[in-house]
Amino acid sequence: MPQLAAWFQDRAAGVDLVRAAKAGRTAALTQVLSGMGGVGKTQLAAQFVRHLESTGEVDVRVWVTASSEDAIVVSYSEAARAVGVALVDADDQSAAQRLMEWFGRTDRRWLVVLDNLDAPGDAARWWPPDSRHGRTIVTTRRRDAVLDTDRRSLVEVDLFTPGEAVAYLRSAIGAGVDQEPELEGLAAELEYLPIAAAQAAAFIRDRAIDASVYRARLADRHKQLADLVPPEDALPDDQRTVAGAIWSLSIDAADSHPPSGLARRVLELAAVLDPNGIPDALFKTDAVTAHLTRISGRDVTTEEVWDALRNLHRLHLVTHDPATGQTRVHALIQRVTRDDLDAPRLRATARTAADGLLEIWPNIDRESRYTHILRENAVVLHACSGGALLKADVHSLLFRNLDSLGYSGQAAAAKAGSERLLAEVLRVLGPNHPGTLATRYHLSHWRGEAGDASGAVTAFERVLIDMLRVLGPEHPYVLATRHTLAYWRGKTGDASGAVAAFEQVLTNILRVRGPDHPNTLATRHNLAYSRGKAGDPSGAVAAFEQVLIDMLRVHGPDHPDTLTTRSTLAGWRLEAGDLSGAVTALEHLLTDRLRVLGPDHPDTLTTRHNLAYWRGEAGDPSGAVAALEQVLTDMLRVRGPDHPSTLAASEALAYWKRKHSGTTGT
C-alpha cells in the first residue's frame, strides 16, 4: 500500500467513500472508485484503508496492483501463503483459488483493494466473494456499466475543489498570504487536477521559483507540459509517471476498443476545442467523418465516431453527456494531446474542427442560444490551432464567429474582435492578401454596426481602392464591397447617393452574375429600400413587388430572403399610406414565419412586435398593449433583457400603455 501523500487533503470524495462503505454493510460490499488518471483514487483508497485499520475493522488486508489478470493471481497467491491457506510450493493459480475460498468461509475481517483495475475483465474470475466479514475496494479509470451494479457501488472521484487545490498548493509550496491570488490562478489553470498540482508544486520547489513564474511558463504555448514537471526520478509521493504520460495507457486502451484506431483521433479533435463543452453534432459532421476516413485509410461512419467518443468516456478521458449533447475534456488532457501532434497534423485537425463547426452553425437569420457554445469553441480553436486557421487564407469560421457575435446584439464586441483579427492577419498574410482585404471588409461593416456609419463609408472606400488594385473590378469581393458601401451611404443619411451607388452596383452585378443570382436580387432589394428612404415610398413598394415576384420564382416562398422581402414590402406599404394593406400583409407573413421558423425565432418575434405596434396605429391601442406584453415576455425568455430587440419591445409597450391610458382616461 502506498505511503500517505505529502500534504494529503481530506476531500469530499473520501466522505462519499465512507458513506458508500457504511451503506455497503446492508447493500453493496464493493466500492469502486472511478475517475480520470491523476485525480488521486489510489491515495483516497489508501487513506480509507488506514481509517478502517485504525478503528480495528480489518484483520487481513490484501493490496493488489491490478494491472493484469496475472498480477491479480500472483498477489492473491502471495496473500494465500501469508495467511497460511496455501502451501509454499503451491502453484499461483491454485493458491489464488484457495484464498478466494477462504474469503468465503472465514470469520476474520478481510479487505481486498484492486488498485488500477483498468480492464474489468482481468478481475472477472477473481472478484472476492460476498461476505459479511469482507469488503472490496476497487480503483479504476473505467466507468463501464459492469462496475456499477446492485452489488457494487460506484463512487465518482472528481478533481480537487478550488479550496482543496489552493490549500494543497499553499502547503506544498510554502507560500505566504501575499501569494494567495497567484495560487488561486494556478489552481484554476491546472483545472484542480491533484497530480498536476503535486507535480507543479514539486517543480516550483526544485526550481526555487514562485507561482507567478510557473504560471507564466504554463501559459507559454511553445512549452510542452512535460517541460513543466520534475524528472521521473524526482516525482513526489512515490509517483512513477509525469502528469502528461498518465493518460497514455487510457488512450491506448480506448483506441484498442472497437472501432479500433479511432478514439485517439477523436480525442485529437476534442483537444483543439472548448474544454467546457463541445457539441455532439460536431462529431457527426461530414467534415469529421471525411477527416477520419482520410487518416485511417478506410470508410468511417458517424456511428463509429460516436462509439469512439463513448470509449473515451468509459476511460475518463472525456465526459460525454448525451442529455446535454455536449462533451467536456480536462484542459491538461487536451494540452498533452496537442503536444503529441506535429505541425501538419495539428493544422489538419484544427481545420477539420473549423469545417465541422461551420457545418453545424445556424444561418445568421437563425441564430439561437446554442450559438454561444459554438462561439466559445471557435475562440478556443483559433487560440490553440497554431495559426492553422490563417494558413494560406483566413478560414471562414473566424468571420462567421464575429458575425454571430455582432448579430447577437454585440456589435461593439464584433468590431473589437475584427480589429484584433486584422492585426493578426496583417502579420501573417500581409496587406495585399485577399484574406486581409476580406478582414478589412468585415471590420468596416462592424464599425458601421457599432454606430459609426460615416467611418464605415470611409473604411469601405479605402478597402475598395485596394481591392480594385489587387483583385480587379469583377471579383466577388469587389462587387460585395460596392454593394455594402452603397448600403452604408444610405445609413449616413445620403439616400440619394445610396440610390445612385446601388444602380451602378446593379449594372455591374447583372453583367457578372446575371438576373437570378442571389446577390443580384439582394442588390435590387436594397435599391428599392433606398428609393423609399430617398422620399419615394410608392416607388419602393412598386420595386419591392417586382423583386418579390422574382424571389418567389428563384428562391420559393419559404426562403429567408423571400420572407425578409415580404416584411420590408409591408413596411413600405405603411410608409406609402396603406396601413390596412400593411397590417394584412404582416398577418400573412406572421403565419408563414411561425410555420417556417417557429415561435421563438428572432424574425418571428420581430414580426409580432411590428404587427402589435401597427395595430395600435390602426386604432387599437389596447390590442397593441396586450400583444406587446406577450411579445416582451417571449423576448425576455429568448433574447434576454439587454438585447436591443427586447429593449425596443419594452419601449413600444410603454408607449402604447401611455396612449391607451390617454384613450380610456385612466
Secondary structure by P-SEA (a helix, b strand, c coil): cccccccccccaaaaaaaaaaaaccccccbbbbcccccccaaaaaaaaaaaaaaaccccbbbbbccccaaaaaaaaaaaaaaaccccccccaaaaaaaaaaaaaccccbbbbbbcccccccccccccccccccbbbbbbccccccccccccbbbbbbbcccaaaaaaaaaaaacccccaaaaaaaaaaaacccaaaaaaaaaaaaaacccaaaaaaaaacccccccccccccccccccccccccccaaaaaaaaaaccccccaaaaaaaaaacccccccccccccaaaaaaaaaaacccccaaaaaaaaaaaaaaccbbbbccccbbbbcaaaaaaaaaaccaaaaaaaaaaaaaaaaaacccccccccaaaaaaaaaaaaaaccccccccccccaaaaaaaaaaaaacaaaaaaaaaaaaaaaaaaccccccaaaaaaaaaaaaaaaaaccaaaaaaaaaaaaaaaaaccccccaaaaaaaaaaaaaaaaacaaaaaaaaaaaaaaaaaaccccccaaaaaaaaaaaaaaaaaccaaaaaaaaaaaaaaaaaccccccaaaaaaaaaaaaaaaaacaaaaaaaaaaaaaaaaaaccccccaaaaaaaaaaaaaaaaaccaaaaaaaaaaaaaaaaaccccccaaaaaaaaaaaaaaaaaaaaacc
